């Protein structure tokens, strides 16, 4: 039987180490926050995509922006491209799962919008295809990534976290919350 206390302590230790080094992300995060604020102030929208746990993060971020984070304020335009099961299954069936986000970007995005791709590997084919389509359309591309992968080079702006998938997801969650709080502090 595993030593559960060791698993607990190692996880906390790894996350604590990452949190102690996270200050290097401050400038990049503030740049991204300003881009998102400008996008929303101009009447554009934020589209967010990812797979698995990153899909859950995309949904969570969109919900915080559209609904509220900490205070009541006007609704802001954001949507997760991971939530419409009919769209996801139709595109997967009729085309390919690799096309699920690209087709939505093509249909829903316009110049001045922002696409956030969340990927712990940085190599999710469907997010890569969405970023390529977004580039063609003049949509700003922001990556919240693990080690970087192909999406790093396709991003206009990105943040990378070099760690295990669970720790990357935990840091992504913190960064999403910080972004939501900054946005909410600037747009009433």
Secondary structure, 3 states (H helix, E strand, C coil): CCCHHHHHHHHHHHHHHHHHHHHHHHHHHHHHHHHHHHHHHCCCCEEEEECCHHHHHHHHHHHHHHCCCCCCCCCCCEEECCCCHHHHHHHHHHCCHHHHHHHHHHHHCCCCCEEEEEECCCCCHHHHHHHHHHHHHCCEEEEEECCCHHHHHHCCEEEECCCCHHHHHHHHHHHHHHHHHHHHHHCC
